[in-house]
Amino acid sequence: MNSSPVAGPARVAIITGAAQGIGRRTSELFAQAGYSIALIDLQSCSHVAPTADREEFLGNITDETFIARSISTIHQRFGRIDVLVNNAGISSIAPAETVEMATFRRVLEVNLVAPFLLARDVGALMLQQRQGSIVNIASIAGLTGIADRSAYNASKHGLVGLTRTLAAEWGARGVRVNAVCPGWVKTEMDHVDQASAAYTDGDIIDRVPMGRFATPDDIARAVLFLADPLHSGFINGHTLTVDGGWTADGSWQSLRLSHR
């Protein structure tokens, strides 16, 4: 998909978790589309879109003071904020009866509370502008249940609910809020999860009607679409599932594989 910002000064996008995976590819696509970008991560983003008009902020997105300071600096630097992509997230795989409360709380803090903090503070500026787009990276784990992922599933279900609520509150004032719900994506997080012997490539590929993992590019292009008012200006409160048909397919395994 080719996308370009509206005429006038460059539009500005904030992307969290920008150092790798979906966040890195999203940052690259936004830079290619002419956006100024502000990248937030715990680790360096110096390798991401190095020639773009960009700023980098290293810190913990669960730290309310860090978030407030970063957003203030971004707004002062660029004069506006047009897009927020809440991408940063962490995984947790364990049977529910073994999950420690510290782990459960940590997943919620990163995957749900931090996106709320960012949306709240950035949204306030967007409401003053009467224009803006927030895209939350949720998951098909926010639409259905997946065993051994109680904390992760709860956080992503919460993020879908937050998306719809903010869309209802802010849509009439020019701020759209949507979510992208990826299926399994080949990223660094997937490599870590597979290293724990939680699943194999075959487990995923055999389950997906399109017969492959998503790539970061698949997800990033969906994000760019939802961010751009020229392409998605009347889409608000939507959960765009990018899963190769995973959630659409109710077949049993032998039937599913018979159609390959």
Number of C-alpha atoms within 10 A of each C-alpha: 6 9 16 17 17 13 7 6 12 18 23 25 26 28 24 26 24 28 22 21 22 26 27 23 22 28 32 20 20 27 22 16 16 18 25 23 27 25 26 27 20 15 15 16 21 12 10 21 18 12 9 16 15 21 18 20 21 14 15 16 26 20 13 15 10 15 21 15 11 19 19 15 15 22 14 11 11 18 11 20 25 23 28 26 28 27 25 25 22 14 15 17 15 14 11 13 8 8 16 11 10 8 12 18 14 16 23 22 19 20 30 26 20 21 26 21 17 23 23 13 15 25 27 14 19 25 16 13 15 15 19 29 28 29 28 28 28 30 26 23 22 21 16 11 13 12 11 17 19 20 23 24 26 18 26 26 20 17 25 24 16 21 27 18 14 21 23 15 12 20 21 11 15 17 26 32 31 27 28 24 23 25 23 22 22 16 15 12 15 16 12 12 15 13 11 9 8 12 12 13 13 12 10 17 16 16 21 23 20 14 16 18 20 20 17 19 18 18 25 23 18 20 25 24 17 27 27 19 17 13 13 14 15 11 16 22 21 17 25 19 21 20 24 21 15 19 17 11 12 10 11 9 10 9 10 15 14 7 7 9
